[in-house]
Amino acid sequence: MLKTSKSKNDPTARGPAQQTKTFEGKKVKPVLYVGSAIGHGRYIAAQDESGKLVTGADGRPLAYRDI
């Protein structure tokens, strides 16, 4: 007999989609921030819907994982 199992690419077998993150009531998305020239390094930062980087109190862009 042929055994059939669910494919990993089957949309019905996938889990729920990740919820979008918000910061101060605005939706944010992940972007690559490259601040190597000024000593910040490279990391995934948060960008709001208008295209501006979300910054912390010190003026540095916030990491997406910290939101």
PDBQT receptor file of N, H, CA, C and O in Angstrom, charges set to zero:
ATOM      1  N   MET A   1       0.815  -1.181   0.000  1.00  0.00    +0.000 N 
ATOM      2  CA  MET A   1       0.000   0.000   0.000  1.00  0.00    +0.000 C 
ATOM      3  C   MET A   1       0.864   1.252   0.000  1.00  0.00    +0.000 C 
ATOM      4  O   MET A   1       1.949   1.288   0.581  1.00  0.00    +0.000 OA
ATOM      5  N   LEU A   2       0.367   2.241  -0.646  1.00  0.00    +0.000 N 
ATOM      6  H   LEU A   2      -0.514   2.212  -1.118  1.00  0.00    +0.000 HD
ATOM      7  CA  LEU A   2       1.061   3.516  -0.698  1.00  0.00    +0.000 C 
ATOM      8  C   LEU A   2       0.686   4.348   0.521  1.00  0.00    +0.000 C 
ATOM      9  O   LEU A   2      -0.487   4.625   0.770  1.00  0.00    +0.000 OA
ATOM     10  N   LYS A   3       1.691   4.731   1.258  1.00  0.00    +0.000 N 
ATOM     11  H   LYS A   3       2.644   4.506   1.056  1.00  0.00    +0.000 HD
ATOM     12  CA  LYS A   3       1.440   5.526   2.448  1.00  0.00    +0.000 C 
ATOM     13  C   LYS A   3       1.528   7.002   2.073  1.00  0.00    +0.000 C 
ATOM     14  O   LYS A   3       2.535   7.452   1.527  1.00  0.00    +0.000 OA
ATOM     15  N   THR A   4       0.486   7.740   2.365  1.00  0.00    +0.000 N 
ATOM     16  H   THR A   4      -0.332   7.375   2.809  1.00  0.00    +0.000 HD
ATOM     17  CA  THR A   4       0.502   9.173   2.083  1.00  0.00    +0.000 C 
ATOM     18  C   THR A   4       0.543   9.931   3.393  1.00  0.00    +0.000 C 
ATOM     19  O   THR A   4      -0.207   9.643   4.325  1.00  0.00    +0.000 OA
ATOM     20  N   SER A   5       1.411  10.883   3.442  1.00  0.00    +0.000 N 
ATOM     21  H   SER A   5       2.020  11.117   2.684  1.00  0.00    +0.000 HD
ATOM     22  CA  SER A   5       1.502  11.737   4.623  1.00  0.00    +0.000 C 
ATOM     23  C   SER A   5       1.391  13.184   4.171  1.00  0.00    +0.000 C 
ATOM     24  O   SER A   5       1.513  13.499   2.988  1.00  0.00    +0.000 OA
ATOM     25  N   LYS A   6       1.163  14.031   5.122  1.00  0.00    +0.000 N 
ATOM     26  H   LYS A   6       1.064  13.775   6.083  1.00  0.00    +0.000 HD
ATOM     27  CA  LYS A   6       1.039  15.442   4.779  1.00  0.00    +0.000 C 
ATOM     28  C   LYS A   6       2.385  15.976   4.335  1.00  0.00    +0.000 C 
ATOM     29  O   LYS A   6       3.420  15.674   4.930  1.00  0.00    +0.000 OA
ATOM     30  N   SER A   7       2.354  16.750   3.311  1.00  0.00    +0.000 N 
ATOM     31  H   SER A   7       1.514  16.995   2.828  1.00  0.00    +0.000 HD
ATOM     32  CA  SER A   7       3.558  17.384   2.798  1.00  0.00    +0.000 C 
ATOM     33  C   SER A   7       3.912  18.573   3.683  1.00  0.00    +0.000 C 
ATOM     34  O   SER A   7       3.027  19.215   4.250  1.00  0.00    +0.000 OA
ATOM     35  N   LYS A   8       5.199  18.866   3.801  1.00  0.00    +0.000 N 
ATOM     36  H   LYS A   8       5.918  18.344   3.341  1.00  0.00    +0.000 HD
ATOM     37  CA  LYS A   8       5.604  20.027   4.582  1.00  0.00    +0.000 C 
ATOM     38  C   LYS A   8       5.195  21.336   3.896  1.00  0.00    +0.000 C 
ATOM     39  O   LYS A   8       5.170  22.395   4.522  1.00  0.00    +0.000 OA
ATOM     40  N   ASN A   9       4.878  21.245   2.611  1.00  0.00    +0.000 N 
ATOM     41  H   ASN A   9       4.898  20.384   2.102  1.00  0.00    +0.000 HD
ATOM     42  CA  ASN A   9       4.471  22.429   1.864  1.00  0.00    +0.000 C 
ATOM     43  C   ASN A   9       2.958  22.598   1.784  1.00  0.00    +0.000 C 
ATOM     44  O   ASN A   9       2.463  23.484   1.087  1.00  0.00    +0.000 OA
ATOM     45  N   ASP A  10       2.237  21.756   2.489  1.00  0.00    +0.000 N 
ATOM     46  H   ASP A  10       2.639  21.036   3.055  1.00  0.00    +0.000 HD
ATOM     47  CA  ASP A  10       0.785  21.825   2.503  1.00  0.00    +0.000 C 
ATOM     48  C   ASP A  10       0.348  22.987   3.392  1.00  0.00    +0.000 C 
ATOM     49  O   ASP A  10       0.641  22.973   4.587  1.00  0.00    +0.000 OA
ATOM     50  N   PRO A  11      -0.343  23.991   2.851  1.00  0.00    +0.000 N 
ATOM     51  CA  PRO A  11      -0.738  25.145   3.659  1.00  0.00    +0.000 C 
ATOM     52  C   PRO A  11      -1.636  24.788   4.844  1.00  0.00    +0.000 C 
ATOM     53  O   PRO A  11      -1.633  25.492   5.854  1.00  0.00    +0.000 OA
ATOM     54  N   THR A  12      -2.397  23.715   4.731  1.00  0.00    +0.000 N 
ATOM     55  H   THR A  12      -2.400  23.143   3.911  1.00  0.00    +0.000 HD
ATOM     56  CA  THR A  12      -3.271  23.341   5.849  1.00  0.00    +0.000 C 
ATOM     57  C   THR A  12      -2.489  22.735   7.003  1.00  0.00    +0.000 C 
ATOM     58  O   THR A  12      -2.993  22.685   8.125  1.00  0.00    +0.000 OA
ATOM     59  N   ALA A  13      -1.266  22.272   6.750  1.00  0.00    +0.000 N 
ATOM     60  H   ALA A  13      -0.857  22.312   5.838  1.00  0.00    +0.000 HD
ATOM     61  CA  ALA A  13      -0.438  21.668   7.795  1.00  0.00    +0.000 C 
ATOM     62  C   ALA A  13       0.409  22.698   8.531  1.00  0.00    +0.000 C 
ATOM     63  O   ALA A  13       1.014  22.386   9.556  1.00  0.00    +0.000 OA
ATOM     64  N   ARG A  14       0.456  23.905   8.023  1.00  0.00    +0.000 N 
ATOM     65  H   ARG A  14      -0.035  24.159   7.190  1.00  0.00    +0.000 HD
ATOM     66  CA  ARG A  14       1.267  24.948   8.640  1.00  0.00    +0.000 C 
ATOM     67  C   ARG A  14       0.556  25.525   9.858  1.00  0.00    +0.000 C 
ATOM     68  O   ARG A  14      -0.667  25.451   9.978  1.00  0.00    +0.000 OA
ATOM     69  N   GLY A  15       1.335  26.091  10.742  1.00  0.00    +0.000 N 
ATOM     70  H   GLY A  15       2.328  26.151  10.645  1.00  0.00    +0.000 HD
ATOM     71  CA  GLY A  15       0.783  26.733  11.932  1.00  0.00    +0.000 C 
ATOM     72  C   GLY A  15       0.211  28.099  11.590  1.00  0.00    +0.000 C 
ATOM     73  O   GLY A  15       0.266  28.528  10.438  1.00  0.00    +0.000 OA
ATOM     74  N   PRO A  16      -0.337  28.780  12.585  1.00  0.00    +0.000 N 
ATOM     75  CA  PRO A  16      -0.890  30.116  12.323  1.00  0.00    +0.000 C 
ATOM     76  C   PRO A  16       0.221  31.104  11.964  1.00  0.00    +0.000 C 
ATOM     77  O   PRO A  16       1.365  30.942  12.388  1.00  0.00    +0.000 OA
ATOM     78  N   ALA A  17      -0.117  32.104  11.196  1.00  0.00    +0.000 N 
ATOM     79  H   ALA A  17      -1.047  32.236  10.851  1.00  0.00    +0.000 HD
ATOM     80  CA  ALA A  17       0.859  33.104  10.789  1.00  0.00    +0.000 C 
ATOM     81  C   ALA A  17       1.293  33.929  11.993  1.00  0.00    +0.000 C 
ATOM     82  O   ALA A  17       0.528  34.130  12.937  1.00  0.00    +0.000 OA
ATOM     83  N   GLN A  18       2.530  34.401  11.942  1.00  0.00    +0.000 N 
ATOM     84  H   GLN A  18       3.151  34.237  11.175  1.00  0.00    +0.000 HD
ATOM     85  CA  GLN A  18       3.052  35.211  13.033  1.00  0.00    +0.000 C 
ATOM     86  C   GLN A  18       2.307  36.541  13.080  1.00  0.00    +0.000 C 
ATOM     87  O   GLN A  18       2.046  37.154  12.045  1.00  0.00    +0.000 OA
ATOM     88  N   GLN A  19       1.972  36.972  14.276  1.00  0.00    +0.000 N 
ATOM     89  H   GLN A  19       2.184  36.473  15.117  1.00  0.00    +0.000 HD
ATOM     90  CA  GLN A  19       1.284  38.242  14.424  1.00  0.00    +0.000 C 
ATOM     91  C   GLN A  19       2.265  39.373  14.164  1.00  0.00    +0.000 C 
ATOM     92  O   GLN A  19       3.454  39.271  14.468  1.00  0.00    +0.000 OA
ATOM     93  N   THR A  20       1.742  40.454  13.596  1.00  0.00    +0.000 N 
ATOM     94  H   THR A  20       0.777  40.538  13.350  1.00  0.00    +0.000 HD
ATOM     95  CA  THR A  20       2.602  41.595  13.349  1.00  0.00    +0.000 C 
ATOM     96  C   THR A  20       2.889  42.307  14.664  1.00  0.00    +0.000 C 
ATOM     97  O   THR A  20       2.022  42.396  15.534  1.00  0.00    +0.000 OA
ATOM     98  N   LYS A  21       4.085  42.802  14.798  1.00  0.00    +0.000 N 
ATOM     99  H   LYS A  21       4.789  42.730  14.092  1.00  0.00    +0.000 HD
ATOM    100  CA  LYS A  21       4.463  43.503  16.011  1.00  0.00    +0.000 C 
ATOM    101  C   LYS A  21       4.068  44.968  15.899  1.00  0.00    +0.000 C 
ATOM    102  O   LYS A  21       4.029  45.535  14.807  1.00  0.00    +0.000 OA
ATOM    103  N   THR A  22       3.775  45.570  17.046  1.00  0.00    +0.000 N 
ATOM    104  H   THR A  22       3.807  45.110  17.933  1.00  0.00    +0.000 HD
ATOM    105  CA  THR A  22       3.443  46.987  17.071  1.00  0.00    +0.000 C 
ATOM    106  C   THR A  22       4.319  47.678  18.098  1.00  0.00    +0.000 C 
ATOM    107  O   THR A  22       4.737  47.078  19.089  1.00  0.00    +0.000 OA
ATOM    108  N   PHE A  23       4.590  48.951  17.846  1.00  0.00    +0.000 N 
ATOM    109  H   PHE A  23       4.250  49.438  17.042  1.00  0.00    +0.000 HD
ATOM    110  CA  PHE A  23       5.357  49.782  18.766  1.00  0.00    +0.000 C 
ATOM    111  C   PHE A  23       4.647  51.116  18.864  1.00  0.00    +0.000 C 
ATOM    112  O   PHE A  23       4.525  51.835  17.872  1.00  0.00    +0.000 OA
ATOM    113  N   GLU A  24       4.181  51.447  20.052  1.00  0.00    +0.000 N 
ATOM    114  H   GLU A  24       4.280  50.863  20.858  1.00  0.00    +0.000 HD
ATOM    115  CA  GLU A  24       3.429  52.682  20.305  1.00  0.00    +0.000 C 
ATOM    116  C   GLU A  24       2.248  52.816  19.350  1.00  0.00    +0.000 C 
ATOM    117  O   GLU A  24       1.979  53.902  18.837  1.00  0.00    +0.000 OA
ATOM    118  N   GLY A  25       1.552  51.724  19.116  1.00  0.00    +0.000 N 
ATOM    119  H   GLY A  25       1.770  50.842  19.532  1.00  0.00    +0.000 HD
ATOM    120  CA  GLY A  25       0.352  51.730  18.290  1.00  0.00    +0.000 C 
ATOM    121  C   GLY A  25       0.587  51.684  16.794  1.00  0.00    +0.000 C 
ATOM    122  O   GLY A  25      -0.380  51.701  16.033  1.00  0.00    +0.000 OA
ATOM    123  N   LYS A  26       1.832  51.627  16.340  1.00  0.00    +0.000 N 
ATOM    124  H   LYS A  26       2.617  51.613  16.959  1.00  0.00    +0.000 HD
ATOM    125  CA  LYS A  26       2.134  51.574  14.910  1.00  0.00    +0.000 C 
ATOM    126  C   LYS A  26       2.681  50.200  14.569  1.00  0.00    +0.000 C 
ATOM    127  O   LYS A  26       3.449  49.625  15.341  1.00  0.00    +0.000 OA
ATOM    128  N   LYS A  27       2.291  49.672  13.418  1.00  0.00    +0.000 N 
ATOM    129  H   LYS A  27       1.668  50.139  12.791  1.00  0.00    +0.000 HD
ATOM    130  CA  LYS A  27       2.826  48.398  12.954  1.00  0.00    +0.000 C 
ATOM    131  C   LYS A  27       4.272  48.593  12.531  1.00  0.00    +0.000 C 
ATOM    132  O   LYS A  27       4.614  49.599  11.909  1.00  0.00    +0.000 OA
ATOM    133  N   VAL A  28       5.121  47.626  12.871  1.00  0.00    +0.000 N 
ATOM    134  H   VAL A  28       4.843  46.809  13.376  1.00  0.00    +0.000 HD
ATOM    135  CA  VAL A  28       6.528  47.688  12.482  1.00  0.00    +0.000 C 
ATOM    136  C   VAL A  28       6.903  46.434  11.718  1.00  0.00    +0.000 C 
ATOM    137  O   VAL A  28       6.274  45.386  11.865  1.00  0.00    +0.000 OA
ATOM    138  N   LYS A  29       7.940  46.558  10.899  1.00  0.00    +0.000 N 
ATOM    139  H   LYS A  29       8.451  47.409  10.779  1.00  0.00    +0.000 HD
ATOM    140  CA  LYS A  29       8.440  45.418  10.140  1.00  0.00    +0.000 C 
ATOM    141  C   LYS A  29       9.952  45.341  10.316  1.00  0.00    +0.000 C 
ATOM    142  O   LYS A  29      10.590  46.349  10.621  1.00  0.00    +0.000 OA
ATOM    143  N   PRO A  30      10.533  44.151  10.126  1.00  0.00    +0.000 N 
ATOM    144  CA  PRO A  30      11.979  43.998  10.292  1.00  0.00    +0.000 C 
ATOM    145  C   PRO A  30      12.749  44.463   9.061  1.00  0.00    +0.000 C 
ATOM    146  O   PRO A  30      12.356  44.187   7.927  1.00  0.00    +0.000 OA
ATOM    147  N   VAL A  31      13.850  45.172   9.298  1.00  0.00    +0.000 N 
ATOM    148  H   VAL A  31      14.169  45.397  10.219  1.00  0.00    +0.000 HD
ATOM    149  CA  VAL A  31      14.753  45.609   8.232  1.00  0.00    +0.000 C 
ATOM    150  C   VAL A  31      16.189  45.413   8.710  1.00  0.00    +0.000 C 
ATOM    151  O   VAL A  31      16.450  45.413   9.913  1.00  0.00    +0.000 OA
ATOM    152  N   LEU A  32      17.104  45.248   7.786  1.00  0.00    +0.000 N 
ATOM    153  H   LEU A  32      16.892  45.248   6.808  1.00  0.00    +0.000 HD
ATOM    154  CA  LEU A  32      18.514  45.106   8.138  1.00  0.00    +0.000 C 
ATOM    155  C   LEU A  32      19.107  46.491   8.349  1.00  0.00    +0.000 C 
ATOM    156  O   LEU A  32      19.060  47.339   7.458  1.00  0.00    +0.000 OA
ATOM    157  N   TYR A  33      19.664  46.712   9.534  1.00  0.00    +0.000 N 
ATOM    158  H   TYR A  33      19.702  46.023  10.257  1.00  0.00    +0.000 HD
ATOM    159  CA  TYR A  33      20.329  47.978   9.862  1.00  0.00    +0.000 C 
ATOM    160  C   TYR A  33      21.834  47.738   9.831  1.00  0.00    +0.000 C 
ATOM    161  O   TYR A  33      22.342  46.851  10.518  1.00  0.00    +0.000 OA
ATOM    162  N   VAL A  34      22.537  48.524   9.040  1.00  0.00    +0.000 N 
ATOM    163  H   VAL A  34      22.124  49.244   8.483  1.00  0.00    +0.000 HD
ATOM    164  CA  VAL A  34      23.984  48.404   8.939  1.00  0.00    +0.000 C 
ATOM    165  C   VAL A  34      24.573  49.705   9.485  1.00  0.00    +0.000 C 
ATOM    166  O   VAL A  34      24.596  50.727   8.800  1.00  0.00    +0.000 OA
ATOM    167  N   GLY A  35      25.044  49.648  10.723  1.00  0.00    +0.000 N 
ATOM    168  H   GLY A  35      25.025  48.818  11.280  1.00  0.00    +0.000 HD
ATOM    169  CA  GLY A  35      25.638  50.812  11.355  1.00  0.00    +0.000 C 
ATOM    170  C   GLY A  35      27.096  50.578  11.679  1.00  0.00    +0.000 C 
ATOM    171  O   GLY A  35      27.620  51.139  12.641  1.00  0.00    +0.000 OA
ATOM    172  N   SER A  36      27.750  49.760  10.892  1.00  0.00    +0.000 N 
ATOM    173  H   SER A  36      27.325  49.304  10.111  1.00  0.00    +0.000 HD
ATOM    174  CA  SER A  36      29.152  49.401  11.135  1.00  0.00    +0.000 C 
ATOM    175  C   SER A  36      30.074  50.620  11.083  1.00  0.00    +0.000 C 
ATOM    176  O   SER A  36      31.061  50.676  11.817  1.00  0.00    +0.000 OA
ATOM    177  N   ALA A  37      29.771  51.572  10.244  1.00  0.00    +0.000 N 
ATOM    178  H   ALA A  37      28.970  51.526   9.648  1.00  0.00    +0.000 HD
ATOM    179  CA  ALA A  37      30.633  52.735  10.082  1.00  0.00    +0.000 C 
ATOM    180  C   ALA A  37      30.647  53.624  11.326  1.00  0.00    +0.000 C 
ATOM    181  O   ALA A  37      31.608  54.359  11.552  1.00  0.00    +0.000 OA
ATOM    182  N   ILE A  38      29.591  53.558  12.128  1.00  0.00    +0.000 N 
ATOM    183  H   ILE A  38      28.810  52.961  11.944  1.00  0.00    +0.000 HD
ATOM    184  CA  ILE A  38      29.529  54.399  13.327  1.00  0.00    +0.000 C 
ATOM    185  C   ILE A  38      29.582  53.579  14.604  1.00  0.00    +0.000 C 
ATOM    186  O   ILE A  38      29.298  54.089  15.688  1.00  0.00    +0.000 OA
ATOM    187  N   GLY A  39      29.947  52.301  14.479  1.00  0.00    +0.000 N 
ATOM    188  H   GLY A  39      30.179  51.887  13.599  1.00  0.00    +0.000 HD
ATOM    189  CA  GLY A  39      30.163  51.472  15.649  1.00  0.00    +0.000 C 
ATOM    190  C   GLY A  39      28.937  50.777  16.211  1.00  0.00    +0.000 C 
ATOM    191  O   GLY A  39      28.973  50.296  17.344  1.00  0.00    +0.000 OA
ATOM    192  N   HIS A  40      27.857  50.713  15.452  1.00  0.00    +0.000 N 
ATOM    193  H   HIS A  40      27.828  51.103  14.532  1.00  0.00    +0.000 HD
ATOM    194  CA  HIS A  40      26.636  50.054  15.920  1.00  0.00    +0.000 C 
ATOM    195  C   HIS A  40      26.550  48.604  15.487  1.00  0.00    +0.000 C 
ATOM    196  O   HIS A  40      25.808  47.835  16.099  1.00  0.00    +0.000 OA
ATOM    197  N   GLY A  41      27.265  48.205  14.473  1.00  0.00    +0.000 N 
ATOM    198  H   GLY A  41      27.867  48.829  13.976  1.00  0.00    +0.000 HD
ATOM    199  CA  GLY A  41      27.198  46.837  13.972  1.00  0.00    +0.000 C 
ATOM    200  C   GLY A  41      26.047  46.648  13.004  1.00  0.00    +0.000 C 
ATOM    201  O   GLY A  41      25.456  47.611  12.516  1.00  0.00    +0.000 OA
ATOM    202  N   ARG A  42      25.738  45.371  12.733  1.00  0.00    +0.000 N 
ATOM    203  H   ARG A  42      26.218  44.589  13.129  1.00  0.00    +0.000 HD
ATOM    204  CA  ARG A  42      24.636  45.006  11.825  1.00  0.00    +0.000 C 
ATOM    205  C   ARG A  42      23.634  44.182  12.598  1.00  0.00    +0.000 C 
ATOM    206  O   ARG A  42      24.013  43.235  13.287  1.00  0.00    +0.000 OA
ATOM    207  N   TYR A  43      22.361  44.524  12.499  1.00  0.00    +0.000 N 
ATOM    208  H   TYR A  43      22.053  45.293  11.940  1.00  0.00    +0.000 HD
ATOM    209  CA  TYR A  43      21.314  43.743  13.131  1.00  0.00    +0.000 C 
ATOM    210  C   TYR A  43      19.974  44.064  12.487  1.00  0.00    +0.000 C 
ATOM    211  O   TYR A  43      19.847  45.015  11.716  1.00  0.00    +0.000 OA
ATOM    212  N   ILE A  44      18.990  43.259  12.816  1.00  0.00    +0.000 N 
ATOM    213  H   ILE A  44      19.093  42.486  13.443  1.00  0.00    +0.000 HD
ATOM    214  CA  ILE A  44      17.638  43.474  12.305  1.00  0.00    +0.000 C 
ATOM    215  C   ILE A  44      16.966  44.504  13.200  1.00  0.00    +0.000 C 
ATOM    216  O   ILE A  44      16.778  44.275  14.395  1.00  0.00    +0.000 OA
ATOM    217  N   ALA A  45      16.606  45.636  12.612  1.00  0.00    +0.000 N 
ATOM    218  H   ALA A  45      16.758  45.822  11.642  1.00  0.00    +0.000 HD
ATOM    219  CA  ALA A  45      15.972  46.732  13.344  1.00  0.00    +0.000 C 
ATOM    220  C   ALA A  45      14.499  46.810  12.953  1.00  0.00    +0.000 C 
ATOM    221  O   ALA A  45      14.047  46.101  12.054  1.00  0.00    +0.000 OA
ATOM    222  N   ALA A  46      13.760  47.673  13.633  1.00  0.00    +0.000 N 
ATOM    223  H   ALA A  46      14.127  48.250  14.363  1.00  0.00    +0.000 HD
ATOM    224  CA  ALA A  46      12.337  47.848  13.357  1.00  0.00    +0.000 C 
ATOM    225  C   ALA A  46      12.115  49.137  12.574  1.00  0.00    +0.000 C 
ATOM    226  O   ALA A  46      12.728  50.168  12.853  1.00  0.00    +0.000 OA
ATOM    227  N   GLN A  47      11.222  49.054  11.587  1.00  0.00    +0.000 N 
ATOM    228  H   GLN A  47      10.724  48.217  11.360  1.00  0.00    +0.000 HD
ATOM    229  CA  GLN A  47      10.868  50.204  10.764  1.00  0.00    +0.000 C 
ATOM    230  C   GLN A  47       9.351  50.335  10.782  1.00  0.00    +0.000 C 
ATOM    231  O   GLN A  47       8.645  49.337  10.635  1.00  0.00    +0.000 OA
ATOM    232  N   ASP A  48       8.835  51.558  10.960  1.00  0.00    +0.000 N 
ATOM    233  H   ASP A  48       9.408  52.369  11.079  1.00  0.00    +0.000 HD
ATOM    234  CA  ASP A  48       7.383  51.733  10.996  1.00  0.00    +0.000 C 
ATOM    235  C   ASP A  48       6.822  51.831   9.580  1.00  0.00    +0.000 C 
ATOM    236  O   ASP A  48       7.563  51.757   8.600  1.00  0.00    +0.000 OA
ATOM    237  N   GLU A  49       5.514  51.997   9.488  1.00  0.00    +0.000 N 
ATOM    238  H   GLU A  49       4.912  52.057  10.285  1.00  0.00    +0.000 HD
ATOM    239  CA  GLU A  49       4.838  51.998   8.186  1.00  0.00    +0.000 C 
ATOM    240  C   GLU A  49       5.261  53.160   7.295  1.00  0.00    +0.000 C 
ATOM    241  O   GLU A  49       5.211  53.047   6.070  1.00  0.00    +0.000 OA
ATOM    242  N   SER A  50       5.678  54.275   7.894  1.00  0.00    +0.000 N 
ATOM    243  H   SER A  50       5.718  54.366   8.889  1.00  0.00    +0.000 HD
ATOM    244  CA  SER A  50       6.074  55.432   7.096  1.00  0.00    +0.000 C 
ATOM    245  C   SER A  50       7.506  55.339   6.581  1.00  0.00    +0.000 C 
ATOM    246  O   SER A  50       7.934  56.183   5.794  1.00  0.00    +0.000 OA
ATOM    247  N   GLY A  51       8.259  54.312   7.019  1.00  0.00    +0.000 N 
ATOM    248  H   GLY A  51       7.912  53.626   7.658  1.00  0.00    +0.000 HD
ATOM    249  CA  GLY A  51       9.608  54.105   6.528  1.00  0.00    +0.000 C 
ATOM    250  C   GLY A  51      10.698  54.600   7.458  1.00  0.00    +0.000 C 
ATOM    251  O   GLY A  51      11.878  54.523   7.117  1.00  0.00    +0.000 OA
ATOM    252  N   LYS A  52      10.326  55.110   8.638  1.00  0.00    +0.000 N 
ATOM    253  H   LYS A  52       9.367  55.172   8.915  1.00  0.00    +0.000 HD
ATOM    254  CA  LYS A  52      11.321  55.603   9.592  1.00  0.00    +0.000 C 
ATOM    255  C   LYS A  52      11.723  54.489  10.547  1.00  0.00    +0.000 C 
ATOM    256  O   LYS A  52      10.896  53.669  10.946  1.00  0.00    +0.000 OA
ATOM    257  N   LEU A  53      13.005  54.467  10.909  1.00  0.00    +0.000 N 
ATOM    258  H   LEU A  53      13.677  55.133  10.585  1.00  0.00    +0.000 HD
ATOM    259  CA  LEU A  53      13.476  53.500  11.889  1.00  0.00    +0.000 C 
ATOM    260  C   LEU A  53      12.941  53.868  13.265  1.00  0.00    +0.000 C 
ATOM    261  O   LEU A  53      12.874  55.044  13.623  1.00  0.00    +0.000 OA
ATOM    262  N   VAL A  54      12.564  52.859  14.025  1.00  0.00    +0.000 N 
ATOM    263  H   VAL A  54      12.618  51.904  13.734  1.00  0.00    +0.000 HD
ATOM    264  CA  VAL A  54      12.095  53.070  15.388  1.00  0.00    +0.000 C 
ATOM    265  C   VAL A  54      13.335  53.207  16.262  1.00  0.00    +0.000 C 
ATOM    266  O   VAL A  54      14.159  52.295  16.321  1.00  0.00    +0.000 OA
ATOM    267  N   THR A  55      13.471  54.345  16.942  1.00  0.00    +0.000 N 
ATOM    268  H   THR A  55      12.801  55.086  16.895  1.00  0.00    +0.000 HD
ATOM    269  CA  THR A  55      14.654  54.595  17.750  1.00  0.00    +0.000 C 
ATOM    270  C   THR A  55      14.311  54.591  19.230  1.00  0.00    +0.000 C 
ATOM    271  O   THR A  55      13.178  54.863  19.625  1.00  0.00    +0.000 OA
ATOM    272  N   GLY A  56      15.310  54.279  20.033  1.00  0.00    +0.000 N 
ATOM    273  H   GLY A  56      16.231  54.058  19.712  1.00  0.00    +0.000 HD
ATOM    274  CA  GLY A  56      15.162  54.275  21.476  1.00  0.00    +0.000 C 
ATOM    275  C   GLY A  56      15.483  55.648  22.054  1.00  0.00    +0.000 C 
ATOM    276  O   GLY A  56      15.655  56.619  21.317  1.00  0.00    +0.000 OA
ATOM    277  N   ALA A  57      15.561  55.718  23.379  1.00  0.00    +0.000 N 
ATOM    278  H   ALA A  57      15.421  54.930  23.978  1.00  0.00    +0.000 HD
ATOM    279  CA  ALA A  57      15.837  56.977  24.066  1.00  0.00    +0.000 C 
ATOM    280  C   ALA A  57      17.230  57.506  23.743  1.00  0.00    +0.000 C 
ATOM    281  O   ALA A  57      17.455  58.716  23.757  1.00  0.00    +0.000 OA
ATOM    282  N   ASP A  58      18.167  56.602  23.451  1.00  0.00    +0.000 N 
ATOM    283  H   ASP A  58      17.984  55.619  23.440  1.00  0.00    +0.000 HD
ATOM    284  CA  ASP A  58      19.542  57.017  23.159  1.00  0.00    +0.000 C 
ATOM    285  C   ASP A  58      19.752  57.387  21.691  1.00  0.00    +0.000 C 
ATOM    286  O   ASP A  58      20.855  57.784  21.316  1.00  0.00    +0.000 OA
ATOM    287  N   GLY A  59      18.728  57.267  20.858  1.00  0.00    +0.000 N 
ATOM    288  H   GLY A  59      17.832  56.944  21.162  1.00  0.00    +0.000 HD
ATOM    289  CA  GLY A  59      18.824  57.624  19.446  1.00  0.00    +0.000 C 
ATOM    290  C   GLY A  59      19.230  56.487  18.536  1.00  0.00    +0.000 C 
ATOM    291  O   GLY A  59      19.240  56.657  17.317  1.00  0.00    +0.000 OA
ATOM    292  N   ARG A  60      19.566  55.324  19.092  1.00  0.00    +0.000 N 
ATOM    293  H   ARG A  60      19.558  55.186  20.082  1.00  0.00    +0.000 HD
ATOM    294  CA  ARG A  60      19.932  54.170  18.283  1.00  0.00    +0.000 C 
ATOM    295  C   ARG A  60      18.672  53.426  17.856  1.00  0.00    +0.000 C 
ATOM    296  O   ARG A  60      17.704  53.380  18.615  1.00  0.00    +0.000 OA
ATOM    297  N   PRO A  61      18.664  52.844  16.661  1.00  0.00    +0.000 N 
ATOM    298  CA  PRO A  61      17.515  52.055  16.227  1.00  0.00    +0.000 C 
ATOM    299  C   PRO A  61      17.302  50.856  17.147  1.00  0.00    +0.000 C 
ATOM    300  O   PRO A  61      18.264  50.214  17.571  1.00  0.00    +0.000 OA
ATOM    301  N   LEU A  62      16.037  50.556  17.455  1.00  0.00    +0.000 N 
ATOM    302  H   LEU A  62      15.256  51.077  17.111  1.00  0.00    +0.000 HD
ATOM    303  CA  LEU A  62      15.705  49.420  18.298  1.00  0.00    +0.000 C 
ATOM    304  C   LEU A  62      15.788  48.129  17.501  1.00  0.00    +0.000 C 
ATOM    305  O   LEU A  62      15.406  48.080  16.332  1.00  0.00    +0.000 OA
ATOM    306  N   ALA A  63      16.290  47.086  18.146  1.00  0.00    +0.000 N 
ATOM    307  H   ALA A  63      16.600  47.125  19.096  1.00  0.00    +0.000 HD
ATOM    308  CA  ALA A  63      16.320  45.772  17.517  1.00  0.00    +0.000 C 
ATOM    309  C   ALA A  63      14.895  45.228  17.444  1.00  0.00    +0.000 C 
ATOM    310  O   ALA A  63      14.106  45.415  18.370  1.00  0.00    +0.000 OA
ATOM    311  N   TYR A  64      14.573  44.563  16.354  1.00  0.00    +0.000 N 
ATOM    312  H   TYR A  64      15.214  44.411  15.601  1.00  0.00    +0.000 HD
ATOM    313  CA  TYR A  64      13.232  44.026  16.144  1.00  0.00    +0.000 C 
ATOM    314  C   TYR A  64      12.875  43.001  17.224  1.00  0.00    +0.000 C 
ATOM    315  O   TYR A  64      11.717  42.919  17.633  1.00  0.00    +0.000 OA
ATOM    316  N   ARG A  65      13.856  42.218  17.690  1.00  0.00    +0.000 N 
ATOM    317  H   ARG A  65      14.796  42.285  17.358  1.00  0.00    +0.000 HD
ATOM    318  CA  ARG A  65      13.579  41.198  18.688  1.00  0.00    +0.000 C 
ATOM    319  C   ARG A  65      13.245  41.799  20.049  1.00  0.00    +0.000 C 
ATOM    320  O   ARG A  65      12.650  41.122  20.888  1.00  0.00    +0.000 OA
ATOM    321  N   ASP A  66      13.618  43.070  20.288  1.00  0.00    +0.000 N 
ATOM    322  H   ASP A  66      14.101  43.621  19.606  1.00  0.00    +0.000 HD
ATOM    323  CA  ASP A  66      13.358  43.711  21.576  1.00  0.00    +0.000 C 
ATOM    324  C   ASP A  66      11.967  44.342  21.669  1.00  0.00    +0.000 C 
ATOM    325  O   ASP A  66      11.582  44.841  22.727  1.00  0.00    +0.000 OA
ATOM    326  N   ILE A  67      11.235  44.322  20.600  1.00  0.00    +0.000 N 
ATOM    327  H   ILE A  67      11.547  43.917  19.741  1.00  0.00    +0.000 HD
ATOM    328  CA  ILE A  67       9.883  44.904  20.597  1.00  0.00    +0.000 C 
ATOM    329  C   ILE A  67       8.874  43.841  20.942  1.00  0.00    +0.000 C 
ATOM    330  O   ILE A  67       7.676  44.121  20.995  1.00  0.00    +0.000 OA
TER     331      ILE A  67
